[in-house]
């Protein structure tokens, strides 16, 4: 059997595709609004917490030790961040005029520079 070739062994030695280091995976963006709705024509009376703290990077950072970067974008209604809060906080507090439903988008970016977004709507309760 001298000189017999074993092609399978040679293929494994050459390196399967699984040995190539994987690139990172994007995080998961999650939003909870507290409260989820405000009275119509609220006039900036109700404080709404935009809670993105359950966003995570479970594949690349299962222990949650790396910091995520947060970016909030609000469209559709006038709003004001509470003093000391801004669009880069994980759970900023905001007041809305309440003239129309507002679209709230959160984009989270992980340590690898990968990002993910989620969108929710602040609903209006008609009195």
C-alpha positions as CSV (number, residue, x, y, z in Angstrom):
1,X,0.0,0.0,0.0
2,X,3.0,2.3,-0.1
3,X,2.3,5.4,-2.1
4,X,-1.5,5.3,-1.5
5,X,-3.0,8.7,-1.4
6,X,-5.7,9.7,1.1
7,X,-7.6,12.6,-0.6
8,X,-9.9,13.2,2.4
9,X,-6.9,13.6,4.7
10,X,-5.3,16.0,2.3
11,X,-8.5,18.0,2.0
12,X,-8.7,18.4,5.8
13,X,-5.0,19.3,6.1
14,X,-5.5,22.0,3.4
15,X,-8.0,23.7,5.8
16,X,-11.8,23.5,5.8
17,X,-13.8,26.7,5.4
18,X,-14.8,26.5,9.1
19,X,-11.3,27.4,10.2
20,X,-11.6,30.9,8.7
21,X,-12.3,33.3,11.5
22,X,-15.9,34.6,11.4
23,X,-16.7,38.2,11.2
24,X,-18.7,39.7,14.0
25,X,-22.5,39.6,14.0
26,X,-24.7,42.7,14.4
27,X,-26.3,43.4,17.8
28,X,-30.1,43.3,18.4
29,X,-31.9,46.6,18.9
30,X,-34.9,46.5,21.2
31,X,-37.2,49.4,22.3
32,X,-39.8,49.6,25.1
33,X,-41.8,52.8,25.5
34,X,-43.0,53.6,29.0
35,X,-45.9,54.6,28.7
36,X,-46.6,53.3,25.1
37,X,-49.2,56.1,24.4
38,X,-49.9,59.7,25.4
39,X,-53.1,61.7,25.3
40,X,-53.7,63.5,22.0
41,X,-52.6,67.2,22.2
42,X,-50.6,66.3,25.3
43,X,-48.7,69.6,25.1
44,X,-45.4,68.1,26.4
45,X,-47.0,67.1,29.7
46,X,-46.3,63.3,29.7
47,X,-42.7,62.0,30.2
48,X,-42.0,58.9,28.0
49,X,-39.0,56.7,28.6
50,X,-37.4,55.4,25.4
51,X,-35.9,52.2,26.9
52,X,-33.2,50.6,24.8
53,X,-31.5,48.8,27.7
54,X,-32.6,45.3,26.6
55,X,-30.7,45.7,23.3
56,X,-27.8,43.3,23.2
57,X,-25.0,41.7,21.2
58,X,-25.6,38.0,22.3
59,X,-23.4,36.3,19.6
60,X,-20.3,38.5,19.9
61,X,-20.7,39.5,23.6
62,X,-22.8,36.9,25.4
63,X,-21.8,38.3,28.8
64,X,-22.8,41.8,27.8
65,X,-19.5,43.3,28.9
66,X,-18.9,45.5,25.8
67,X,-20.7,48.8,25.6
68,X,-23.3,49.4,22.9
69,X,-23.6,52.9,21.3
70,X,-27.2,54.2,21.1
71,X,-28.6,56.7,18.6
72,X,-32.3,57.7,18.8
73,X,-34.2,59.3,15.9
74,X,-37.7,60.7,16.4
75,X,-40.0,61.7,13.5
76,X,-43.6,62.8,13.1
77,X,-44.2,65.0,16.1
78,X,-42.4,67.7,18.1
79,X,-40.5,66.5,21.1
80,X,-38.0,67.6,23.8
81,X,-35.5,65.5,25.6
82,X,-35.6,65.9,29.4
83,X,-32.7,67.9,30.8
84,X,-29.5,65.8,30.9
85,X,-30.8,63.2,28.4
86,X,-30.0,63.1,24.6
87,X,-30.1,60.9,21.5
88,X,-27.1,58.9,22.7
89,X,-28.5,57.7,26.0
90,X,-29.7,54.1,26.5
91,X,-33.0,55.1,28.1
92,X,-33.6,58.8,27.6
93,X,-36.8,60.5,28.7
94,X,-38.8,62.6,26.2
95,X,-41.9,64.7,26.1
96,X,-44.0,65.0,22.9
97,X,-46.5,67.6,21.7
98,X,-49.0,64.9,20.9
99,X,-50.3,66.4,17.7
100,X,-49.7,63.1,15.7
101,X,-48.1,59.7,16.4
102,X,-44.3,59.8,16.5
103,X,-42.0,57.3,15.0
104,X,-39.1,56.3,17.3
105,X,-36.1,54.6,15.8
106,X,-33.2,53.2,17.8
107,X,-29.9,52.2,16.2
108,X,-27.4,50.3,18.3
109,X,-23.8,49.8,17.3
110,X,-21.5,47.2,18.8
111,X,-17.7,47.1,19.5
112,X,-17.1,45.7,15.9
113,X,-18.9,48.7,14.4
114,X,-21.9,46.7,13.3
115,X,-25.4,48.1,13.9
116,X,-29.0,47.2,14.0
117,X,-32.2,49.2,14.2
118,X,-35.7,48.9,15.6
119,X,-38.7,51.2,15.2
120,X,-41.8,51.7,17.4
121,X,-44.6,54.3,17.4
122,X,-45.8,56.5,20.3
123,X,-49.5,56.1,20.0
124,X,-52.1,58.8,20.8
125,X,-55.1,58.3,23.0
126,X,-58.1,60.2,21.9
127,X,-59.9,61.8,24.8
